[in-house]
Amino acid sequence: MSEHSKTYNDPEEFRNANLALLGFQKRHNVIRKDYQLLLNITETFQGEEEKFNSLYRASLKGFFSLIESDIFGLNQVDKYEAYDDKHRFEDRFKKTFKRICQTWSKEEIIQQYLDSKYSKLKSIKNKRDKLVHPKDTGDIIAASKEEFIELKSAFDDYNEMLHSIMNNFFIDINVKDLNEIKDLFKK
């Protein structure tokens, strides 16, 4: 048994956690691959201002779609206390990853991210919020190469943090006999 494991005694809880983890992984991998392709396409249009701006704005919104999906999925695996999908993004982000890292003994990963990378994510989130809820034409961002590089860097940082958490990440179950395991996979 790994130190980065959560053990269940109840077969139904284990089954639900396993299904939630599989769902999280599938959604994350599909959205991440789409997002990486969007970044690559955006990069190819850096010399064409109108297309680059449009693709940058789509990339800005898409990044937070990925993160929002991950937050939801991880809370299906192991909810933080009083989790509500209507909580502010910053609260959900921090509480979700702190909870997951505490449960799976990986607190240093999220703390390092929050200390050194989170301010960049927060800054990009503010740009995304203005874009999604524009109050004037200045909120509809015209991209610069530097802003695009910052967005790609924030994605790489987030992706690295998440993969560090999910590496060596297990769920276990205590069973009394083999029939309990068979019953888990009948449903």
C-alpha positions as CSV (number, residue, x, y, z in Angstrom):
1,M,0.0,0.0,0.0
2,S,1.3,3.4,-1.0
3,E,1.5,6.4,1.3
4,H,-0.4,8.2,-1.4
5,S,-3.5,6.1,-1.1
6,K,-7.0,6.4,0.4
7,T,-8.4,3.2,1.8
8,Y,-12.1,2.4,1.9
9,N,-13.8,-0.1,4.1
10,D,-17.2,0.2,2.4
11,P,-17.4,-1.4,-1.0
12,E,-20.0,1.1,-2.3
13,E,-17.9,4.1,-1.3
14,F,-14.9,2.5,-3.0
15,R,-16.9,1.8,-6.1
16,N,-18.3,5.4,-6.2
17,A,-14.8,6.8,-5.7
18,N,-13.4,4.6,-8.4
19,L,-16.1,5.7,-10.9
20,A,-15.6,9.3,-10.0
21,L,-11.8,9.0,-10.5
22,L,-12.2,7.3,-13.9
23,G,-14.7,10.0,-14.9
24,F,-12.4,12.8,-13.8
25,Q,-9.4,11.2,-15.7
26,K,-11.4,10.8,-18.9
27,R,-12.8,14.3,-18.9
28,H,-9.5,15.8,-18.0
29,N,-7.6,14.0,-20.8
30,V,-10.1,14.9,-23.5
31,I,-10.3,18.6,-22.5
32,R,-6.5,18.8,-22.0
33,K,-5.8,17.4,-25.5
34,D,-8.3,19.8,-27.1
35,Y,-6.8,22.7,-25.2
36,Q,-3.2,21.8,-26.2
37,L,-4.4,21.7,-29.8
38,L,-6.0,25.1,-29.4
39,L,-2.8,26.5,-28.0
40,N,-0.9,25.1,-31.0
41,I,-3.3,26.5,-33.5
42,T,-3.3,29.9,-31.7
43,E,0.5,30.0,-31.9
44,T,0.5,29.4,-35.6
45,F,-1.6,32.6,-36.1
46,Q,0.6,35.0,-34.2
47,G,1.3,37.0,-37.3
48,E,-2.4,37.5,-38.2
49,E,-3.8,39.9,-35.6
50,E,-7.5,39.3,-35.9
51,K,-7.2,35.5,-35.9
52,F,-4.6,35.5,-33.1
53,N,-6.8,37.7,-30.9
54,S,-9.8,35.5,-31.4
55,L,-7.9,32.3,-30.8
56,Y,-6.2,33.8,-27.7
57,R,-9.6,34.8,-26.3
58,A,-10.9,31.2,-26.9
59,S,-7.7,29.9,-25.2
60,L,-8.2,32.1,-22.2
61,K,-11.8,30.8,-21.7
62,G,-10.8,27.2,-22.5
63,F,-8.1,27.1,-19.8
64,F,-10.7,27.8,-17.1
65,S,-13.1,25.3,-18.6
66,L,-10.4,22.7,-18.0
67,I,-9.7,23.8,-14.4
68,E,-13.4,24.0,-13.6
69,S,-13.9,20.5,-14.9
70,D,-11.0,19.3,-12.8
71,I,-12.3,21.0,-9.6
72,F,-15.7,19.4,-10.1
73,G,-14.2,16.0,-10.8
74,L,-11.8,16.0,-7.9
75,N,-14.7,16.9,-5.6
76,Q,-16.6,13.9,-6.8
77,V,-13.6,11.8,-5.6
78,D,-13.0,13.5,-2.3
79,K,-15.1,16.6,-1.4
80,Y,-13.8,19.3,0.8
81,E,-16.1,20.2,3.7
82,A,-19.2,22.1,2.6
83,Y,-18.2,21.9,-1.1
84,D,-20.6,23.8,-3.3
85,D,-20.0,24.3,-7.0
86,K,-21.4,27.9,-6.6
87,H,-18.5,28.9,-4.3
88,R,-16.0,31.4,-5.7
89,F,-13.4,30.0,-8.1
90,E,-10.5,30.9,-5.8
91,D,-12.1,29.2,-2.8
92,R,-13.0,26.1,-4.8
93,F,-9.5,25.9,-6.4
94,K,-7.6,26.2,-3.1
95,K,-9.9,24.0,-1.0
96,T,-10.2,21.3,-3.6
97,F,-6.5,20.9,-4.2
98,K,-5.6,21.3,-0.5
99,R,-8.2,18.6,0.4
100,I,-6.9,16.2,-2.3
101,C,-3.3,16.8,-1.4
102,Q,-4.1,16.3,2.3
103,T,-5.9,13.1,1.7
104,W,-3.2,11.7,-0.5
105,S,-0.2,13.1,1.5
106,K,0.9,15.5,-1.2
107,E,0.6,18.8,0.6
108,E,4.0,20.1,-0.5
109,I,2.9,20.0,-4.2
110,I,-0.1,22.3,-3.7
111,Q,1.7,24.6,-1.3
112,Q,4.6,25.0,-3.7
113,Y,2.1,25.8,-6.5
114,L,0.2,28.3,-4.4
115,D,3.4,30.0,-3.2
116,S,5.1,30.3,-6.6
117,K,2.6,29.9,-9.5
118,Y,-0.9,30.8,-8.3
119,S,-0.5,34.6,-8.6
120,K,0.0,34.1,-12.4
121,L,-3.2,32.0,-12.6
122,K,-5.1,34.5,-10.6
123,S,-4.0,37.3,-12.9
124,I,-5.0,35.4,-16.0
125,K,-8.4,34.5,-14.3
126,N,-9.0,38.3,-13.9
127,K,-8.4,38.8,-17.6
128,R,-10.8,35.9,-18.4
129,D,-13.5,37.3,-16.1
130,K,-13.4,40.7,-17.9
131,L,-13.6,38.9,-21.2
132,V,-16.5,36.7,-20.2
133,H,-18.4,39.7,-18.5
134,P,-17.2,42.7,-20.5
135,K,-18.2,46.2,-19.3
136,D,-16.4,48.1,-22.0
137,T,-14.5,47.4,-25.2
138,G,-11.2,47.3,-23.3
139,D,-12.3,44.1,-21.6
140,I,-12.4,42.4,-25.0
141,I,-8.7,41.7,-24.9
142,A,-6.3,42.2,-27.9
143,A,-3.6,39.7,-27.3
144,S,0.1,40.2,-27.3
145,K,2.8,37.6,-27.8
146,E,3.8,38.1,-24.1
147,E,0.2,37.5,-22.8
148,F,0.0,34.4,-24.9
149,I,3.3,33.1,-23.6
150,E,2.1,33.9,-20.0
151,L,-1.1,31.9,-20.7
152,K,0.9,28.9,-22.1
153,S,3.2,29.1,-19.1
154,A,0.2,29.1,-16.6
155,F,-1.2,26.1,-18.4
156,D,2.1,24.3,-18.2
157,D,2.5,25.1,-14.5
158,Y,-1.1,23.9,-13.8
159,N,-0.7,20.8,-15.8
160,E,2.6,20.0,-14.1
161,M,1.1,20.5,-10.7
162,L,-1.9,18.3,-11.4
163,H,0.2,15.5,-12.9
164,S,2.5,15.6,-9.9
165,I,-0.6,15.2,-7.6
166,M,-2.0,12.4,-9.8
167,N,1.3,10.5,-10.1
168,N,1.4,7.6,-7.6
169,F,-2.3,8.3,-6.6
170,F,-4.3,5.3,-5.5
171,I,-7.5,4.2,-3.9
172,D,-7.6,0.9,-2.0
173,I,-10.3,-1.2,-0.3
174,N,-10.2,-3.5,2.6
175,V,-12.1,-6.7,1.9
176,K,-13.0,-9.7,4.0
177,D,-13.2,-12.2,1.2
178,L,-13.0,-12.5,-2.6
179,N,-16.7,-12.3,-3.0
180,E,-16.7,-8.6,-2.0
181,I,-14.3,-7.8,-4.9
182,K,-16.5,-9.8,-7.3
183,D,-19.6,-7.9,-6.1
184,L,-17.8,-4.6,-6.8
185,F,-17.6,-5.2,-10.5
186,K,-21.1,-6.7,-11.0
187,K,-22.8,-3.4,-10.9
